[in-house]
């Protein structure tokens, strides 16, 4: 018996239960484990948020009142000790970095994580213990920025730098990319972005990780699968393309001409609209605040341009595409924030991968706790079978 | 609005239209493009079947009557010219082969195909032409056996052998594995297996490829994603485990003790039962015939043991698990066939990947023709959001 009345693309179809988080598109609200993700981004580090999403609770529950900080230090150490790459991965990085196309950092990450899975002997989640699976997830989360930064540096003729034990989250990421002492304000800005983008419902890449995990594969394989989907241009999460639009506009008085020309041509305007939100994207609201805090930095005038672009574009979209609720999305402001934090444009989407890998791993661990393989059906619509 | 009444694992939920094929579990029948897959396996080569599944029709429609064989020769040449690997992939193969665990050949294939995608500059399917996507699919199909055989040989201290233009399908695969002139009967037997396992509905790995393709990613990325799911122990397609059971039993008179002990322990019996078929698995029926044809070969007495194992196990399962319709599945006889064809056990599942990659690619190409991203929802079941 086949159920063939579900909406195209499974839109709105609840395929699983989850306790990781939820996106309420009509309220402009999303949460991790029941806690407002935007609030977590405002008040917590990336490591704290990763612990919340992966383990289900913050490593210290009430930092103001005699907090037991051992939990946080322990979680940080668990990540820090898993950042160094196995020899087999080191050995292939120069080739991966050179096998270049514009997609190189993410294609290289897939190859490196597949190799890491084999080199570290990651076991299938099906049949392994929750403790072993969690350790594998931490390994993949911790190794991801090391791999991506090394690929970036090798591509530009620079030696990879070793992770520093005293740096975490965005500061560690900026250090791995640049080899320099990270600027604290840049790190704080990027930390907001990382925390805010750890998880966001059953988007296509997260769903891919869950399908792979449902077959019982190891954590690295499931993340590699998710990364394949993540590389798709329809997936979203390409803040560089949104920033290109801001650059192309260049100055506030040119916004209307640009937007009206795009609308007349039927083109999409990068950085606007979202599959789920019918309100302002709460991540865009947060990151606009963060960008404003960087206005005094070199190049900070882009914030003013971006604000005008947002306001005029939203107004024109409301007029010309009524009822569509097209507002600035996370990518729009993420691009501005990463640019002002000094991240090279080609590393914007890889930076997104640094945070989202936490969400993928949490979903893999949750899916591993069930034993239902995700195996749908299809409607055959071809020629009538002859034999 | 969320639809939350679909069956667990999307079982029986038609998520897409497809013209590639269909599996009729109640009839014990499956087809490729409207033609009985078993009949295709009996009468056609792997290349013919690949053309049928990928392009929608056989390269020559009626070989008996003044057939235009140019179609077949052309398709063969299209595959043959895409077998050699780019330098970047060659460069990493020794490291991938050494990064060994029991999952090494398939983890290595993921890494190699991710690298091939970057080295060859495969473009996202979203926005590329059908012609370009098809060429990329042929590239991935043709490179897969070259990669897998090279990894196998390197792992055993042997140099990879270059593909031979005059060999195709199973003969080429056996040559790449062994470096020797392939035995024609062994090749014919494996060819049946390859053709019969090209495609089989929306299983978890095929669905993974479609989800990735729905985000617009390139063909190699979608196949790498599918391979992540394929590696899962719940996916099926591990004929080595089914053969291990036959080995463990050893002789016909020990079948009952073995099966009853497994049933008493609540263990699954490898090689029996299928998610979709409520009848005999038509692939098992075909491959049993093929195995019988190899009975006179060295070690051919395993066919008699396997026949007894099948008959007694099916009888005992019918008695002890009534109503479950547990019969020998494709893996059961595939293991026997590959063993008698001289394929090393660790290459049984990789051999399956050599054929299934064609099905994955066909689904990627079909999915690329739509623009609906597969992005479901979930039911949040965690703590009530606090902030």
Interface residues (C-beta under 8 A of the other chain):
Chain A: X1 X2 X3 X4 X6 X7 X8 X9 X10 X11 X12 X13 X14 X15 X16 X17 X18 X19 X20 X21 X22 X29 X31 X33 X34 X35 X36 X39 X86 X88 X91 X92 X95 X96 X98 X99 X100 X101 X103 X104 X107 X108 X110 X111 X112 X114 X115 X117 X118 X119 X121 X124 X126 X127 X201 X202 X203 X204 X205 X207 X208 X211 X212 X213 X214 X215 X216 X217 X218 X221 X222 X224 X225 X226 X227 X228 X229 X230 X231 X232 X233 X234 X235 X275 X371 X372 X373 X374 X375 X376 X377 X378 X379 X380 X381 X382 X383 X384 X385 X386 X387
Chain B: X1 X2 X3 X4 X6 X7 X8 X9 X10 X11 X12 X13 X14 X15 X16 X17 X18 X19 X20 X21 X22 X29 X31 X33 X34 X35 X36 X39 X86 X88 X91 X92 X95 X96 X98 X99 X100 X101 X103 X104 X107 X108 X110 X111 X112 X114 X115 X117 X118 X119 X121 X122 X124 X126 X127 X201 X202 X203 X204 X205 X207 X208 X211 X212 X213 X214 X215 X216 X217 X218 X221 X222 X224 X225 X226 X227 X228 X229 X230 X231 X232 X233 X234 X235 X275 X371 X372 X373 X374 X375 X376 X377 X378 X379 X380 X381 X382 X383 X384 X385 X386 X387
